[in-house]
Amino acid sequence: MLMETYQKISKLIEASDLEAELCISEAAKVFQCSHNTVLAIYMQIVQKRLRKISHMNSDQRIQSDHWKQFQSNNDSSKEAIHNLAKQLGLPPVMLAKMFIELTELDKNQTSTYILRNLEVIEDKILREQVQYCLDNDDQFGPSIDLIKKSIGEEYELILKDKLTLMNVPFKDENILRDQGYDKTPDLLLTVPIAIGDNVINWIESKASFGDEHTHKQYLREQYWSYSNRFGPGLVIYWFGFVDELAEQTLDKGIIIMDHMPSKITTLI
């Protein structure tokens, strides 16, 4: 995908007041992209927005003001926190997490633990209100993290299965960590392969879209480390990437694709 197209899709998503699914469908139709690609771009935009919102609301005074407003509403319905979150422009689970941190924490528990074990909340009304947020937040919270992890594992398994069918031996990150490596790619090839004129020693699987910001962050935190230690490698952004990024690291031994090609050469 050209940078220009990516920027237009991003602007459409950011300006849209449609529900998530309608927004994604509209963008996919207008720009003739796959639903999964636009969904991946949409989720990245949401995550950037959430990081900004989280930072803005990290001040304890702001959190206390939200709690006071919640108490003054005197609303005991299960939708109470959810409704206030929408009014404040916050993800419901984020606001629920704030309230848990203000009222429910002790030395042996974290807000994340409580969100995953609501039975520890003694106040039945608060427990039901938090549960409602968890059930009705499609952008933030443990269930979203679990979905993202599951999708990542699914595409890594697809990659492993394809390499196995092509008789390409590899070690996954669990084996590499057992061998003492700290930063590891998803797969280190036991025998290098060639894709066209490019030698590949390792492969990183990303069930996401490769935009400029995300790619630069991964380069800094992961890819350069893999390249320095293991040599040239392949990054797969399964839901597409900005085309211009591929040229930036090609001469440095990191190639970018949106699939695992079937046409390879094993270098023995």
Order of alpha helices (4+ residues) and beta strands (2+ residues): alpha-alpha-alpha-alpha-alpha-alpha-alpha-alpha-alpha-beta-alpha-beta-beta-alpha-alpha-beta-alpha-beta-beta
